[in-house]
């Protein structure tokens, strides 16, 4: 399980196309805000437009591939949905969420637990430094994009 200041544990999760993504290797060299959510979690859904706004603010280019979705600079936003792939894909299309989203099944050893949330409460966010260390954790939703930017600013001071 991830601990503050420690290296985020390696794991491989599928993206929406089923392609395996090795994390944290996929974002090596850049800070990342990882947000765990589910389509059935109302507070998760409420914060997603603000996460998208923050991701857009961080964007250095319009390409939406995983490693370059938000450019070489800035904090990469990555979602991990503890949910059904079809429900997640439909939700993302309907709400215009374009930052990368990976999938996992909720359970006693899901990504949230491995990333420091043993209670499994959603939404759950972590901030990972460019060198793969866990900087911060947050249980519960962000209030707005400014709240996210303030919380994520710790990545730029490392």
C-alpha positions, 0 to 999 in steps of 0.5 A, a space after each residue: 500500500 502506498 504511503 506518503 513520501 514513498 514510491 507509488 506501487 507499480 500496477 497495470 490497469 486497462 484503459 477504456 480500450 482494454 490496453 494495459 497501462 503500467 503505472 506509475 511508469 506511464 507518467 514517469 517524469 511528470 506530476 500526476 493527480 490520480 482520481 478514483 471514482 465510479 459512475 454510481 458515486 454522486 460526489 465523484 460525478 459532481 467534481 469531474 467537470 472541475 477535474 476536466 477544467 483543471 486538466 484543460 488548464 494544465 494542457 500544453 497541447 490538444 493531443 489526447 494520448 495518455 502520456 501527452 494528454 496534458 503536455 510535457 509540463 503541468 500536472 497530468 490528471 488520470 482517472 481510475 474508475 472502479 466500475 463497468 467499462 461500458 458504463 464508464 465509456 458512456 458517462 465520459 462521452 456524455 459529459 465530455 471528460 477527455 482526460 485519461 481514465 483507467 479501469 479497475 474492479 472495486 474490491 479489497 485489493 483494488 487500485 484505491 486500496 493499493 494507493 492508500 485508501 483501505 476504506 475504499 471511500 470515493 472519490 479518492 485522489 492522490 498527488 504523485 510527484 514527478 519521481 513517483 512519490 506519493 505527495 498527498 491524499 484526499 478522501 472526498 470531492 474537490 469543491 471547484 477547479 481552484 480547489 484542485 489547483 491549490 491542492 495540486 500546487 504541492 507538485 510544483 514545489 517538489 
